[in-house]
C-alpha cells in the first residue's frame, strides 16, 4: 500500500516520517554521490527526492540516455541502485517541466524547432517564458498538441521502461510528481495561453459540446449565431467586458483548467498502461497573496496526492496559506519543495552578500511547522549550480546548515508532531471564478 496514514508516508508495511532531502544527481559529480547519500542518511533522512529533467536525458539528436553514456552524472540507474543500497525511499520528479533553474525548465531544446507545438497567446504569438537567474526560459509548449504529445510519450515510455523495476514494491521509488506547478508556466492571465490553433480545433469545440449538448443552448447563452461547435472562437479581449460577455469568458477559463487536467491525465495513464503505479502527486501553484491555487488540479473521480512549494519569494501569508489550504481541503499538508537555501545567478557572490544563517533556517522550520505542514522536502539538501546555502556542498562536505537540518530531522520524530492537530476556529471561503475574473 502507498499513501498517507496518520500524517506519515505508508510504504508497504512500513511508515516513514514525511521529511525528505532534494539531491540532483545530474548536478553532482558521480564520485560524490555515495558520500552525499551517507551524510543525508546520517542526518536522519530516509527519503530523497530528485528531478529527472528531460533535457538531461535526451539530446538535440533525440538520443535518450539514462545510463550516463554521454555524461556519468546522468546515470539514473546507478543513482537508484545507490539509493536502494543506502535504504532510501525515492521521490522522482520527471516533469516534463521541472523548473529548478534548468535551461528551458527541463524541456529539450529540439522541441522549439517545431513552432507548431508551441502555445500561443491571444495575438497568435508564441509564448516565451521568462529567463531566470541567467537561465533561458524557452517557450511554453501547447500541452495537448499532438506533436508535443508524440515527443513526450516517446520520452516517458523510455523513462518508465528504465525505472519500472525500481518502483515499489520492487525498488525504492514510491512517489512520482508529474509536471511542476502545472499552470501554463505561471502565466495566469486568460489571454496568455493557450490559443494554439491545432489544439483549439481538436479540443475546444468538443469540450463546449460536452458542456452544452446542443448548439442552440450555447448560442442563447453567448448571444451568438454559431452553426456548430466547431465554429466557436474563444474570447481574446478581456478588458471593458459587458455582462453578456461573461458566460463565454468563464467558459474559456474553465476550458483552460480542463486542458491542464487532460494533460496530467495523459501522463498518469501512461504509468497505468505499464502496470507501474507509484503514488502520483501534483504540485499546486499559488499566485503570491492569493488564497486559492491558480487552478483546481483535483479530478472529480479521485483525490491525487498534492503538494505546494515554499520559496523565499513569497511572504509569511503565502507560506501559512498553502499549509492551511492543503490541510483543510485534502487532510495532509506537504511542502514538496521547502526552501533550504536560495536560488542565485551568482551563488558565491550572493552567499557573501546575503548568507543563509541558522536563524533564517530556524524561522522557516518554525513557520512551516506552525502553519501546519506535516511533511517537508528540503530543497535543496545538496548544493548545485544557481543555488547556495544547502546543508551539503556538491562534494558532500557539510555546510554550516547541516547540523541544524540534522537536529531537526532527528528531533521531529520524538515530538509526536504527526499526532498534533491545529484547533480550527475560523473558516475562510474563496471563489476561484472571482479570482479568475480579477484578471480581466
N, C-alpha and C positions, 0 to 999 in steps of 0.2 A: 504494500500500500504506500502511495505517495500523497502527502497532503500536509495539513497543519492541524495538530491536536494539542490543545492546552498551550497555545502560543509557542509551540515548538514544531520543527520540521519532523514529520513522521516519514522515515525511510525504511521500508521493510518492517522489521520487528524492533527497530531502534528509533529513538528520538534524539534530535540534535538541537542544541541552542541555535537560534537563527541569527548568528553573528558570523560574518564571513570576511574574507580578505581578497581584494581585487589584485590580480597579478597577471600582467600582459606578457605572456611568454615571448611573443614575437618582437618585443621591445627590450629584451634582456638577453645577453649572450648565453648560449646554451650551457656553457660550462658553469654558470652561476645558478642554474635552476635548482639543483639539489640543495645548495646552501640556503637559498630563499625558502624552499619548502621546509627545511629543517627549522629555520628560525620562525617561520609562520606557525609551525606546529608547536614550537617551544613557547610561543606567545599565547597558546591555549586555543587556537582556532582549529576547527575540524572541517571547515568548508572553505573552498576557494572559488573565486569567480573570475572569468576571463572573457573578453571579447574574442571573436573569431572573425576578423574582418575579411570580407570577400576579396578586396583588392590586395590583401597579403597572400592570398592563396590561389589567385587566378591572375595571370599577367595579361598584357595587352594582346598577346598572341592567343589568348583564351586557354592557355595550358594551366590545368589545375594541379596543385602540388600541396599535399598535406603531410609529406614526408621530409620536408626540408631539403629537397634536392638542390634548389637554387640558393637557398639560404638556410643554414642549420637552425636559425631562430624560429623558423616556421614549421618545425617538426611537431605538429599537433599530436601525432601518435605517441612519440616519446614523452611528451608533456603529460598525456593522460596515463601512460604507464607509470611515470613517476608519481603522479597523484595517487594511483592505486597502491604503489609501493609504500607511500607515506601515510596511507589510510585516510586520505582526504575524500570527502564528497565534493562534487564539482557542479557549478552552475556555468553553462555556456551561453554566450550572447552573440549569435552569428549574424545578427542584423536582419535584413541586408543593410539598413542604416544603423551604424553603431555610434556615430559622433566621436567623442573621445579625442578631439584634436587630431584626427586622422584625415589625410587628404580625401576630399570628396565624401567625408563621413563614412569611409569604408567601402564605397562603391567603386568598381573598377573603371578606369578611365575610358576603356574602349566603348562603354555604353554611350558616351556622349558623342561618338562618331555618328550615331543614328538619331537625327533630330526628330524623327517620327515618334520616338518613345518618350520624349521629354514632356513634362507637364507644361501647360500654357496658362497664362493669365487672361483676364477678360479682354485685353487688347490683342491677344493672339501671340504674345511674345513668350519665348522660353523662360522658365522660372529659374533665375540664378539665386543660389543660396549664398549667404554672406560668408566671406572669409573670416576666420577667427584665429587669433594668436599667430598670424603669419601663415596659416594653413589654408589652402584653397578649398572653398565650399563646394564647388562644382554646380551641378544642376539638379533640380528635383525631377525624378522620373515620374511618368504617369503610371501610377501603381498597377492599374488593371490593363494597361496597353499590352496587346498580345506579344509584341516584340520584347518588351521588358520581362513579361512573364516567361517567355521562352528561355531567356538567358538565366533568369532567377531559378527556374525549375531545374535547368541543367546543373547549375551550381549546387543547389540544395540537394539534388539527387546524389551528387558526389559527396557532399558533406554528410548526409545521412548514412550513405554506404560506409564511409570512413569511421563514423562514430557509433554506429548501431550496436556493435559488440561491447561498447563501453557504457551503454545506458543501463541503469538499474533494471533488473537485478544482476545483470552480467558484469556491470562495471560501476565506476564511481559517479557517472553523470546522473543526476536526479532531476535537474530542472534546466529548462531552456527558455531564454527570452527571445521572442520573435519581434524583430524591429526594435526601435527605441523611441519612446515618446511619440508614437505614430500620430502625426498631426500636420501633414503637408509641410514638413520641415519647420514647424512652429510658425508658419505663415497663416494667421487665423482670419485675416480679412477675407470676406467671401469672394472678392474679385481677384484674389491671388492665384487660386487653383481650385479645381483643375478643369480647364477648358480645352483639353486635347481633343481635337475633332473626331479622331478614330474612337477614343474611349467614349465620348458622348454618344456617338452614333450607335455604339454597341450596347450601352447600358442605361442611358438617361431615359429614353422613351419607354423601354420595358419596365424600368423602375416606376415611372409615373403610371403606367398602365396597371401595374400591381396595386398601386395606391388607390386608383380611381375606378378601375374596371371599365368604364365607358368614357369615351372622349367628351360626350356632352356634359358629363358631370364636371370634368376638368374645365371645359370652356365656360361653364356657368360660374365657376369659382374664379377663374382668371379674367373673365370678361373678354374672352378672345374667341376666334372662329377658326380653330385648327381642324384640318381634315382628319388627322390621325395623330397618334402619339409620336410618331417619327418626325412630325413637322415641328415639334415644340422646341424652341430655343431657350436656353437658360437666361436668366437676367444677367446683365453685365454692368448696369449702373445702379449704385446703391446710395445715391445722395438725392435729397429732395423727394423722397418717396411719398406717394399718396396712399390713402387707406386701401384702395383696391389693388395696390402693388404687393401688399404683404403676403397674401397666400402663395404667390409664385416665389417670392423671395425666401419664405420659410421652407417651402418645398426644396429649393435649391440647397439651403443649409442642411436640411435633413438628408438630402442625397449625398452631400459631401461626407457626412458621417457614415452613411451606408457604404460608400466606397471604401472607407477605412476598415469597416467590418469585413467586407468581402475580401479585401487584400490579406488581412490577418487569417481569415478562414482558409484561404487557398494554401497558405503555408502550414497551418495546423493539419489540414487534410493530407498533406504530403507525408507527415510523420505517421499518421494513422495508416496510410497505404503501405508503409513499410513495417507495420506492426511494431513500431517503435513509439512508445508513448510515455516520454518523461513528463513531469509536471510542467505544463506550458504557462508562462506568465507574460503579461503585457504591462508595460510601464505607461503611466498616465502623465500627460503634460499639463501643468497648471501655468497659465499666464500669470506673471507677477501681480499680486494683490487681488486675485480673484478667488472666490470661494470654491468654485467647481472646476474640475478638469475641463480642458477645452472641448473634449469630445467624450461621450459615454462609450467606452470600448467593451462593454459587457454585453454579450449576445443574450437574446431572450430565453434561449433554451438551456443555458447553464451559466455557471459563475466561474470564470477562469481565475487563476491566481493573479493578483495585481500588486504593483509597486509604484512608488513615486521616488523622485530623485531630489536630493538636498545638496545644494551647492552655495558658495558664499554670495553668488549674485542675488539671491533672494534676501528677505529680511526675516525677522523672528515670526511675524504673522504668517509668512509663507510656510515656514517650517512647521509651525503648530497646526496650521490649517490642513496641510497634507496628511499629517498623522491622524487628526481627528476625523477627517473625511473618510479615510480608509477604514478606520476602526468602526465608525458608525454605520457605514454603508456595507462593509464586507467582513467585519469582525476581526480583522488582523491587519495591523499597520506595519508594512515592510518598506524600509528605505533601501531600494535596490541599488542606489548609489548614494552613499552618505559621506560627505566631504571629509577627506583625510589628506589634506594638502591643498594646493592651489594650482590651477592651470596658469601658464605664463608663456609669452612669446620668447622671453629670455630668462629661463628659470634661475640661473646663477645670479644674475643681476637682481631679480625680484626677491630672491632669498636673502640678499643683503639689505634690501630696502624695506621689505615687509615680511620678516620671518614668521613662520608658523610656530608660535610659542605654545608651551604647555597650557597656559591659561586659555588660549584660544581653543585648544583641543578640549579642555575641560568644559568650556562653555557649550560646545557643540554636543558633547556627550550628555551634559545635564539638560540642555534644551531638548534634545531628541528624546530622551527618556521621559522627561516631564510632559512632553507633548503627547506621549502615548505610543511612540514607535516601539514595537516589540521585537523587531529584527532590524539589524543594520549591516549593510555591506560596505566595509571600509574601502573607499575609492579615493586614492589608490593606497594599497599597502606596500607596494614596491614601486619605487620611483621609475620614471620614464622620460622620454623627450616631451617637451612642452608641459612639464609638471615639476613641482618641488614640494618638499615637506612631508613625503610619505614616511612611514616608520622604518622602512628599509631602503637603502640605496640600491642602485641597479646591480652592484656586485655582491649584494647580500649583506654588506656591513650595516650595522644598526645606526639609525639616525637618532637625534635627541627625542623623537616622539615614540620610539619603540617601547620603552619601559612603561609609559603611560598606557599605550594600547594593550600591552601585556597585562598590566594590572587591571585594566577594565575587563578584559576577556576572562581572566581568572576569577575576578570578584563577582561578576554579574550572575554567574551560576549559583553563587552561595546566598544571594539576597532574596531569592524567591520572587524575583521581579516578574517572571512569567505568570505568577499566580495573582499579581496585583491588578486591579481594575479601577479605572477612574470612576468617580462618582459623578454622574452626569445630571445636572440640574436644569440646564437650558439647552433647547434645541434651536438650530438655525436652519431655515429653509431657503433655497435659492432655485431659480428657474433658469435652466440653460438657454431656453429660447430668448429670454430677455438679454442674457449675456451676448448671444449671437447678434441680436438686433442692435446692441450698443455699437457694433462695428459698422453700422450703416449711417 
